[in-house]
Amino acid sequence: MAEVKSGPKAVNPVFDFSHWRTMEDIEKFNELATGSLADQRKGLATIVKSWELDLDPRDPKSYLKMTPGQWKKLNEVANEATKNFLADAD
């Protein structure tokens, strides 16, 4: 009988957009978010305040330790969070 291994740990990020005060701030993030994987890691490190991984979310190198599934899920959640931030802006 094969051993069943648990999947990768959930990321469950908490985002912080408090430093987004102008569209210039959002544009800087967007340039990183749409760039290379290295740029995307730098961008995410500016908005992910915490997560359930035993890594520092403010360090772009931490993202290299994620599984592809964790990376995919984090990007999906981050995209939704940034859309919601803009939709709720006043």
N, C-alpha and C positions, 0 to 999 in steps of 0.2 A: 504494500500500500504506500503510495506517495505521500510525503509530508506536505501539508498545506501551509504555506508561509503567508503571513499577513502582507498586505500591500504597503506602499510607502505612506509615511505619516502625512496627514492632511496639513495643508499650509495654514488655512484660516487666517488670512491677513487682516490687520486693522490699519486703515489708511489715515493719513494726516495731510490735509490740503490747506492747512492754516497759512502756509507760506505763499499760497497762490493769491496774490492781492491784485494783480493786473493781468491783462491778456498777454503781456510780455512774459510773465512767469509761466503761463500755460503754454505759450509758444516754445519756450526753452525746453519744457518737458516733452512736448510733442516732437520736437526735433530729435530728442534722444529716443523716444518711444518708437519712432519710425525708422531708426537707423540700424546699425549692425547689432548683433547680439550683445556685444560689449557696451554699446550705447544704451541698449534697452535695459541692461542690468543697472547702469548708472542712473537711468531715469526712474526705475522702480525703487531704487535705494533712496530716492528723494521723497517718495510718497508712502512707502510701507513703514509704518511706525513699529509694528510688532507682528509676530506670527507664532505658530506652535512649534516651529523647528528650533533645534538647539544651535542656531546660527544667528549672527547679527544681521538683521534686515537692512541696516544702514550701510553695510559693507558690500559693494558690488561683487566682490569675490565670493561671498556667501551663496550667491545664486548659482555658481558653478557646481555646488554640492547637491543641487536639487535633481530629482529624476526628471526625465522629459515629461512625464505625466503631471508632476507638481508644477513644472514650468508652464505647461499648457493651462492648467487650472488657474494658476496665479494670474496669468495674462487675461484670461476670460473674466475673472473677478475684477481685476484692475480696470479693464475696459469698461465694464458696467459701472464701477464706482466713479470713474471720471465722467462718464455720460450723466450720471445722476448728479454729480457735483455741478455740472454746467446747467442741467435742467432746473436745479433748485436755486441757482444763483439769483440774487436780487440786486 
